[in-house]
Amino acid sequence: MTDRDLVIGIDASTTAAKAVVWDAQGRAIAEARATYETSHPHPGWGEQNAEDWWVVTRRALARVVQSVDSARIAAIAVTHQRETFVCLDEFGQPLRPAMLWMDGRAVREVEEHGTERVHGITGKPPNLTPAWYKLLWLRTHEPSTLHRASHIVDVQGFLNHRLTGAWVTSWGSADPLGVIDMTTFDYSDALLDEAGLSRDQFCRLVAPGDIVAPIADDVADELNIPRGTPIVAGLGDGQSAQLGTGAILPGRGYLNMGSGVVAGTYSRTYAHSHAFRVLSAAVPGGYTFETFIGGGTFNLQWFVNKFAGVDPRALGLELSPEQVLETAAALLPPGADGLMVLPYWTGALTPYWDPHARGAMIGLTGAHGKSHVYRALLESIAYEQRFLTEGAEAASGTPVRELIALGGGSRSRVWSQIMADVLQRDVAIVREPESTCLGVGMLAAVAAGLHPDIETAACEMSGIGAHFTPDPDRVPIYEELYGVYRGIYPALRGIFPGLARIGEQATTR
């Protein structure tokens, strides 16, 4: 019989479920992906049909298992979009669409209930992403949903139940919901009481990397996975990315350059601050201090789709519009000839937590063109990341010496170099593009006995490729530009609420 030396990581993100088969060295042996829909029934709302999570995950699993000798599969673990949750009846069926992390309907609840006491318990500054505020919204607007809800579960909890029949999730998946006391890694009865809920409605909590249960026989037979294969408790996608990059030592951070830009560092002790949000780390008992820029590659795609008007195919080029604009932007000097951008396309998160904040372009003249705007967009996110990194360092007392980058933006050599120059830190690019999925693959590998502990798995299964160091000629230029950037938001902050109010009025006319 073939040794069971492979594991499967499942990443149920906001747009798709991806299943990747990993070996003990962190090499991707096979992968499959399938997508699902998001609905926006009202401006600012974001919902999904939770049943789609299972349908699509099952499809991805079935496809990926066909590509390998399934008898070699030793364990499976799930990572997922954080803060998203669904209310289920006693039979495990959705009572209403799942509410996503991006759903912004609970503005009043954040304003009324987002206190420093709640911040201290959960490690989450008051903002629209934690599910707790949306549960308060349901208490007011859909009380029957909460009354009928036998189960309120995160995405991993939902998928674990479909895979095993057990209502179990990790505290690393539940804590983004905003209902966990981060000093105990257990539910906060005070916060549940305030929402009119009980812990009986939530999943049993285990540590990341614990075995949830063996896969159900009928699911195993359907997917051609060996009966008894353990389903291992995963965690949210940000913490899984941190583990997948190997950034689980103090002083080494991860930088996920995706639609939003998420960065985090590891801490062995709890602290909370408006400069970061606190999450449970992959290493049980540890913490992730995380910063978040809402607009990353989203801002770049916005410019390409709305304004750039670049069609490489018309020029006979096998390039994307982003690659063409990046090549042109690389020819410009640091600072884009005096053009600066405030990248708050989706509001300001850490450390301002200002939902009214808006993007801005400062310094436009008739000499500026598309390449200037594109470079200014790249630089703006680097300035903002430096601001957030320095704030998190000051609040936590832990310096960040190196950042390990992943995500679509990390494939841009121009942007990665700008990051290194502006942050004045080394930026290394992960060897494995699917490092978020690799993180839970590591947890599965430890549970399967392929590695003795999480730290060893992180060392053996992660790796880096390209490496960028700060350019000594550009560092002083960016130092001066960063000083200018720091003053933009304070100068504009007072006008943003009025602009937001006008925009809201326009959507209701």
N, C-alpha and C positions, 0 to 999 in steps of 0.2 A: 504494500500500500504506500502511496506517495505521502511523504511527510507534510504536515500542515504548516507551511512556512510563508503563507501569504495572508494579508489582512485587507479589509475593504474600509475605506473612509467614504462617508456620504456627506456631501455639502448641500443642504437644502437652503439655498440663498433666497433673496427677494424675487428673483426672476426664474430660477431653474433649480433642478436637483441634479447633482453630478455624483457619480459613483466612480471611485478610482481604486484599483487593486495595487497594493504596495508590497514590495518585498522588504526584508529586514534591513536593507541598506538605504531605504527611502527612494528606491527607483519605481517609477510608475510603470506597471506591467500592462495595464489596460484601463480604459476609461470610457464612460458613456454619459450622455447628458440629455435631459428633456426639459422643456420649459412649461410654465404655467402663467396664467393671466392675473393681472391686478386690476381692480375696478376702483373708480373714483366717483361714487354716487353724488358727492357734493364737493365743491372746491375745498381742498385741504384734507379731504378724507382719503384713506387708503385701506382697501379690504381685499381679501382673497377667500376663495372657497377652500377650506381646510382639506376637504376630500381630495382636492387636486394634489396636495402635498404627497398623499399616499399613492395615488394613481401614478404620478410622475416618478416618485422615488422607486416604486415597484418596477416601473418600466426601465429606469436606468439600471437598477440592480440586475434585472433579467438580461439586459443587453451585455453588461460587463462580465457577468458570470459565463456567458457563452464564449468569451474570448480566452478563458483560462481553464485549466484543469480544476474544476470546482472542489475536488476532494482535497486540494491544498489550502482551502480557505480556513483560517484558524479563528478569526474574530471579526466583528463589524462594529463600527462606532459612527455616531452622527454629530456633525456640527451644523449650524443653522443661523438664519436671520434672527437677531436678538430683539427683545422687547415685544415681538409679535406673539399674540395669544388667541385662543379660541375657547368659547364656552360650549360645553357639550352636555347632553342629557344623560340619563342613567345607562343608556345603551351605547354611549360613546359617539353619538351623532351630533353634528353641529346644530346649535340652536339659532345661530345667526352667522353671517360671514366673520371670518377672523379679522381682527383689527391689527394693522401693521405698525411697525416702529415709526413709520413716516406719517402716520395719521395725526393730524393736527387739530382735532376738534375740541380737545379738552383745555382750551386756553383759560377759561374761567376757573376750572378746577386747579390748575397750576397756580394761578394768582391767589386763590383762596386757601389752598392747602399746602403749597410748596414752602414749607417753613425750614428754618435751620435745624429743628429737631428731626424732621424727616430726612434732611440731608445727612445729619450725623449718623442716623440709623442705617441708611441705605448706601451712603457714599455717592449718591447721585444728586448734584445740584438741581434745584427745581427747573424742569424743562418738559417739553412735550413728548419725549420718547418713552419714558418708563410707563409700563402698562397700568400701574397703580392709579394714575390720574385718569386714564380711560375707564377703569373700573368704577371710579367715582362718577364719571360721566354716565355710565350705564345705570348706576344706582339712582340717578336723577331722571334720566330720559327713557330708560328701558328696565325698570325695576323687575319686571316679570322675568327677564332673561337671567338675571342673577339669582332670583328666587328658584328658578327651574334648573339652574346649572349644577349638575352633580360633579362636574369636573371642569376646572379652569386650567388650561395647560399651555405651555410653550410648545414650540415646533418639535423639539426633541421628545418631549413627553408624549405628544400625539403620535409621532412615528414609532417610538419605543413600544407604545401600546399596540399599534398595528403589527409590529414585528413579533411581539412576545405575549401580549395579553396583559402585561403588568403596567400599572400606573406609577411609573418611576421616571425621574429625571435627575440630573446632577444639580448641585447647588450652583455650579458654574453656568448652567442654562437658565435657572430660575431667578438668579439674582438680578439680571437686567430688567426683570419685570418690576423691580422696585418694591418687593414685598419681603425681602430677606434682610435680617439683621446681620451686617457684615462682620460683626465681632464674634458671632456664634455660628454663622453659616446655616442658620435655621430661620424658619418663618418668624416674622415679627407679629405677634398676636395683636399688638396695639394697632398696627397698620391694617391688619385684616379686619379688626373690629370697626375701625373707622370707615371701612368700605362696606360694612355689613356682611362680611364673609367669615368663613371658618377654615381652618387648615384641612379639614376633611374634604374640602372641595379641590384641594391641590394635590399634586403628585407627592409621593414619598421621595425624600431627598437622599442622595448618596454622593460620595465624592467623585470628581472626575476620574475616570479610569477604573472605577468599580464595575463589576459585572452586574448588569441589570437583571438578566434572566437568559436562558437559552432561547433561541429562535423557535417560534411555534412550529410544530410539525407540519401543519398544512401549508404554512408560508414557505418553510424549507423545501418541501416537496414541489411546490409550485415554481420556485425560483431555482431549483436544482442546487441548493446549498446544503451541505451536510447537516443532518439532524443533530441537535445539541450544540450547534455553533453559538458561542456566547455573544450576546449583544452588550456592548460595553458603553458605559455612561460617557458621553462626550461633553461638549460645552459650546458656548456661543462662538460665532465665527471670528470675532476679534481676538479672543483669548486663544482660539485654536491657531490663528495665524501667528500669534506670538510664539507658541510652542513650535509650530512648523518651521519658523525661521531660526530656531535655536536661541531666541533672545529671552532666556529665562534666568539670566544672571544680572544682578544689579549693575547699572552702568552701560548695559547694552540694550538698545531700544529697537523696536520694529517700526516700520513706516509703510503703511499700506496705501499706495498711490492709486486708488480706485476712483469710483464715481464721487465719493467723498474721500478725504484723506484722514486716515486714522493712525495715530501713533501711540505707542505705549511702552512703559518700562515695568520691570518686575520689582516688587518689594516684599520683604518678609514680614513687615509690620503694617498695621492699618493706620491710615491717616486720611483725612478728607479736606477738600479745598475746592473753591470755585475754579481753580486753575486746571482741574482734571476731574474725571469721574472714576470711581473705584469699582472694579469688577474682581470676581474670584479668578485667580490664575489657574493654569492647568495643573501646576504642582499643588496638591491639596494643602490648605493652610496659608498659601501665598496670595498676593494681590497684584492686580494689574492697574497701574495708574495711566489713564488713557485720555488723550486729547482728540478733538474731532473738528475737522473743517468740512462743512456740509457740501461745498462745491470743489471738486477736484477735477477729474476728467470730464465731469458733467459740465463744468464751465467751458472747457475746450470744445466739447461737442456742440454746446449751445452756439458758440461763435461760428464753428464750421457749418452747422446746419442753417443758421439764421442769416449770416452775413458774409461768410468768406467767399462764396461763389467760385470755389476752386474745383475744377473737374480734370483730374490728371489723365483720365482716359481720352479726353479730347486732344491731349498732347502726346498720346501714345505712351504714357508712363504707367508702369505697373507699380504705382505707389498710392497710398491713401492721401486724402486731402491734408490730414494732420502731418504726414511725413513731408509733404511739399512745404507747408507753412513752417514746419520746424526747421527745414533746411534754410529757408529764407531768414527765419528769426536768428539762426546761428551766425549769420553774417553781420548782425547788428551788435553794437557795443553793449556792455552791461548798462541797464537802465533804460533801454529802448528809446534813446534820444529824448529823455525827459518825460516819458509817459509812464504813469503808475495806475494800478488797478487795486481797488478794494474788493476782495473776492467773495462778498457775502451774498451770492445769488440766492441762497436758501436760508438767509438769516445768519446770525452769529451764534455759535455754540460756545465752547470753552474759550476764554474765561468769562465772556460778557453775558452769555445766555440771553441774548436779545433777539426775540423772534421778529422784531420790527426792522432790524438792520437790513440794508439793501446794498447791492453792488454799486460801484462807482468807478469812473475813469477820470483821472486827474491829469491835466497838463496837455490835453489834445491841442495840436496845431495843424495847419494845413500841410505840414511836412510829413505827418504820420500816415502810414498805410496799414494794410492787413498784417504784414510781418511784424510791425511795431506792436500792434494790439496783441498778437499771438505771443510774442516774447514777454510783453507786460503781464499777460495772464499767467504764464509759466512762473515768472518772477514773483508775482503777487502771492501765490500759494507757498512759495519758498519763504518769503518774508513772514507770512502768517504762521508757518510752521516753526520758524525760529522764535517768534514771539511766544507761541504756545510751549515750545520745548523749554525755553528759559524760565517761563512762569512755573511750569511743572517742576523743574529743577529747584527753584527757589522754595516752593511750597513743600516739596518732599525731602529736600536736603541731599538728594542723590544726583550727582552729575551724570550726564549722558555722553559717553566718549565716542560711541559708534552707533550708526543706524543701519539696520538691515532692511532693505527695501523690497517690496513685492507689489503686485497689482499691475494693471495695464500701463500706468504711467511710468513704471520702473523700466519698461522696455525702451524708453526714450533716453538716449545717451545725453542729449542736450539738456533735458530737464533734470536728469540725475546729477549732471555736473553743476548746474545752477543750484540745486539743493545743497551740494557739498560746499560750494563757494559762499552761499548766503548763510548757511548754518555754521560754517567753519568747523565742520566735523566730517570724518570719513563716512561715505555712504557706500555700502556693499549691496550688491543685487543677489537675491536668492538664486540658487542653482535650479530649484524646482518651481515653475510658475504656479502650480497648484498647492502652494504651501499651506493655505488655509485647510484644505482637505487632508494634507499630510499630517497636520497637527493631531487630528483624531485618529489618523492611521498609526501614529506613535502610541497613543493611549491603547489602541487595540493590540498593538505589537507587544506592549508590556503585559497586558492582561493574558495574552496567549503564551507568554513565556519566551518570546523571541528576544527580549531584553530584560535585564534584571530590575530596572527602575526607569522612571520618566527621564531623569537627567541623562542616563546613558543612551536611551532611545533618541533624545534630542541631539546628542553629540554624534551618534552613528548614522542617523537618518537625514540630517540637514546638511546643507553646504552652501557655499556662495560662489558666484561666478565673477562678473565684472566688478571692479572696485574703483571708486572715484575719491580723490583727495582734493582738498581746497587748493585752488590756483592762487599762489601768492600775489600775482599781479592784479587779480580781480577782487581779492578779499577786501582791501581798503576802499575800493570803489563801492562795493556792496555795503560796507559798513556805513558809509555816508548815506547811501540810499535808504538803508534800513531805518536810520534816524528820521528821515522824512516820512517813511511809511508809518512809523509809530504814531505820528500826529494826525493821520487822516481820519480814523474812526472817531477820536474824541472831538475833532472839529465838526464832523457831520452828524454826530449822534442825536443832536437836538431836532433835526429835521426829519429823521426817519419815521417817528410815530405818525406825523401828519401825512407823509407819503403812503404809509401802510393803510391809514384810515381811508384815504382817497381811493386806493386800490380796492379795498373791501367794499366800499360803496358802489364802485363801478361793477363789481361782479354780481351785485344784488339787484341791479336795475333791470 
